[in-house]
Amino acid sequence: MLDKLQSFIQQRWYTLMMLMIGVGFVTLTVELIGYQHWQAFQLIGLSAIIIGAIISFLAIGANASLRRTLGLVFLVLALIGLIGTIMHNGDRLTGKANEERRPPPTAVEGQAGRPEGGFRMPPPALAPLSMSGFCILGAIVVLGRRAEQ
């Protein structure tokens, strides 16, 4: 039984990898839409993830020449994820993160010890690197496939 599964995976390795990478991008897209991640510069991240999903599925049927181009696009998208990580951590790097997100001392305590009206939480520090990881993996898979395949 395990031999059959192994044979199935080996025969379809490239397709399965690109499908999994594409599904990962789709999952990130759904998450960003859920967080309404589309104001100003946030739209760059959402667009990059949607492009990653599209090229992941496109790569399944791509010829060797197109795969090289898609590999380059994956690498560019990985850089966008790195830039997004820097942007997510901008306040942390300058030391402003704690100052801006502390509730004012005169705030009236609401539920769960939060001031009424709440206060803004910092963006997740490493979230954009998930896109970079999928992109690097996509580049490795498409560029690592032999030309005759």
N, C-alpha and C positions, 0 to 999 in steps of 0.2 A: 504493500500500500504506500509506504513512504517512498519507495523507488518510483512509483507512478507519479506521485506529487512532485518529487524532485525533477523528474523528466519533464513534466508539464511546465514547471517554473523555468527550467533551463531553456526549453524551446521558445518560451515567450518572455524571457527576462527583460529585454528592452521595452516591450510593450507594457508589461506589468509595472516596471519602474516609472515610465512616463505617466501611466495612469495614476499611480500613487502620488507622484509629484503634483500632477494636475488636481487631484482631489485635495491635496494639502493646500494648494492655492485657493481652491473654491471655499474650503473651510475658513481660511483667513479672510476671504472676501465677505463671507456671511458674518463673521465676527466684526469686521470693520463697519459693515452696514448697520449691524446691531448697535454699535457705539456711535453711530452717526458721524463717522470719521470722514467728513467731506468739506469742512470749512477751510478755505484758503490753502495753505501748504499741505494740509491733510489729504487733499485730493490727489496729490502726487503719489502718496503711498497707496491709496486705493486703486488708482489707475495702474500703477506698476504691478500690483498683485493681480489685477484682472488681465493685464498683458501676459504675465507669467502663466496664468491658467490657460489662456488661449494658445500660447506657443507650446505649452506642455502637450496639449492634445494634438496640435498641428504636427509636432515632432514625430508622432507615432507613424505617420505615413510619409515622412519627409525623405527625400533622396540625400545622398552624401553632401552635395553642395549646399542644400538648404539647411542641413543639420549644422554645418559650420557657421552659417549666419545665425541660426537660432542659438548656438553656443555662445556667440559673441553677445547677442541680446541678453541672454541669461547673465553673463558677466557684468554687463552694464546695469542690469536690474539689481544685481548683488551690491553694486556700489551705491545705488539709491537707498538700499536698506541700511548700509553703513552710515550714510548721511542722515537718514531718519533716526538712527540711534543717537547720533551726535545732537540732533535737534531735540529729541526726547530728553536728553540729559543736559541741555543748555543751562538751565537754572541750577542744576546740581553742580555743574562745573564752575559756575561763577559764584556759588555760595548763596544765591538768592532763593533757593528752593525752600529753605526752612522759614525765612522771613515772610515770604508772600503767602505761604499756606497755613501759617499759624492763625488761629482765630484771634480776633482782637480781644484784649484783656477785659473790655467792658461788655463783651457779648453776653447775652442772657442764655443760660444753658437750656438747650432743648432736649429732645430724646437722645438717649445714649451718650450724653455728655457733649454733644455737638452744639455749637451756637445756632440759634434760630437762623434759618436761611442757609445753613451749611457753609462749607468752604471747599474750594477746588482742590482735588487730589492731583498729585503729579502724574504725568503720563507714565506708563510702564517703561522702565529703563531699557530693557533689552528686547522688547516686542518686535521692533523692525528687523532684528537679526534673524527672526524666524523666516522672513522673506529671503534674506540673504542666504540662509542655509538651504532653502529649497532651490534657489537660483544656482548656487554652486553645485549642488547635487545634480540639477538638470544639465548644467554645462558639462559636468564629468560624464554623465550618461550619454548625451548626444555626441560629444566629441570623442568619446571612447568607443563608439560603435564602429566596427570595421566598414570600410567603403563598400565592400561587396554585399553587405547585408541590407 
